[in-house]
Amino acid sequence: MQFLGTRSAAAAETAHKINEISGQNVGRCMQCGQCSGACPMFATGSLPVPPRRIMHLLQLGHVERAAVLETAWCCAACHACEVRCPRSLDLPKVMEAIRQLTLRRNVDFVAPGAVPRAVLASAPPIAMVAAFRRLTP
C-alpha cells in the first residue's frame, strides 16, 4: 500500500508495521467518521483527537504524530467503532499497534513514580496495575 505524504523510508516502514501488528489495512479507511461518532471516549471529551483523524494521520504515514496524541492511549477498546465501521476495520487493534510500537522503543507513557499520591490512594489497585502493564515497557 502506498502511504501518501510519507516523508522518509523509516516513516513508511513504521506505517507498514502498524498494518502488520494490527492485521488491519489502515488504507481501507474511507474517512466516513462513523468511528468517531460511535466512540464513547470521544463523546465524553476524553479523547483529544477523534479516531478518524488518527486513521487519517496513519494513512498519510505520520505514525509519530499519531503516537504523540493521546487517543491511542485513551482508547477503551470497546469496539463500538468496529461495529459501526462500514469497512469492518478493527480500530482498537490499530490503537494497540500504535501503543506497542511506542513501548517497543522503551518510551514510558506513564512513569509509575510520577503518579501523584492522591491518585494512587483513590484509584482502584487493579486499575493502576492494568495501566502500568499497558503503558510501560
N, C-alpha and C positions, 0 to 999 in steps of 0.2 A: 504494500500500500504506500502510495506517495503521501508524505506529510507536507502540506502547504506551509510555507513560512519557516521551515526548519533552517536554522542558521548554521548548523555545523553537523558533522558526521556523528559527533558524540550525542547531540540532541536527538538525531534521528534514531540512533541506537537505543537511547533511553525510551523513546516513544515506542519503539518496537518491543522493548522489554515489558512495557505496560500491557500491550496486547498479549504477549506470551504468558506473563504471570497471571493475568486475569482470565485469559481464554476468550476475551471479548475483542471484537474489532471496533475500536472507537470511531473509525472512519464511517461506519454504518449509521451513526447518529445523524439524524436529519434536522436537528435543532428545533423540534416542534414545541419544546417546553413542557411536555406532559410530566417529565420527571420533577421539574421544579414545582409545578402545580400540585403534585401528589406528595411532595416531601413535607412531613410534619415538622422536621427540624427547621426548614426554611420558613415555614408558615409561622413558627413561634419566634423567628428572628435569631435563632441560634447559629445559623449559617451566615457567614459574611458574604458569600458568593453562591448563587444558585448552582445546582448540579449541571444545568445546561451550559453555563459558562465554563465550568471545569472541562466538560467534554469538548467544547469549542477550543479551549487552550490546548488540549491534548491533540486535537485534530491539526492544529497549527504547529505542533511539535514543541510547544512551550511547557514541557513537563516540569521544569524547575519553577516556573511561575505558578503552575497549578499546585505544586507541592508546598510552596510557601504560604498559600492561602489556607485557612483553617478548615475548609469544607471537608476535605478527606478525613481529617481528624475528628470532626464533629458528626460524621455520618453515623446514624444509629443502626444501619444495616437492617432496616425494617422491610425492605424490598417493595415498598409502595411504588417506587419509581419503576422497578422492573415490571410490575403488574400493569402499569399504565403505558409502558413504552410500546409504541406500535412496531418497533423493530426487535422487541424482546431482548434488549441489552440488559445485562445484569450489572447495573451501576455500582452496587455495593462491592462487587468483585473488583471493579476498576478502582474504587476508592481504597480498597485493601491493597491493591498493587502499588498505588502511589505511596501508601504508608510503608509497605515493605521496602520499596526502593530507597526511601529516606532512611529507614532504620538500618539497611544494609551498608549505608555509608557511615554507620556509627554516630548518627546525629540523634540525640535525645530530643523528643518533642516536649517532654516534661522532665524536669530534674527532681527526683523524689525528695532530695534535701531542701529544695526551694519552695515546697508546698507549705503555705502558712499553717501554723499550729491550729488555728481556728477551723480551717478546712479539714484538717486531719481529725479533729475532735468531733466535727459534726457529720462527716461523710461516713456512710456505711463501710466497714472494713473490706467487704467483698468488692465494693465498687473501686476502692483505692487499689487493691491488689490487681483487679482486672485492668485498670487504667495503666498501672506500671508495667504489666506484662505486654499490653498492647502498644504503649507509647515509648518504650525504651528498649534498646538493643540488648 
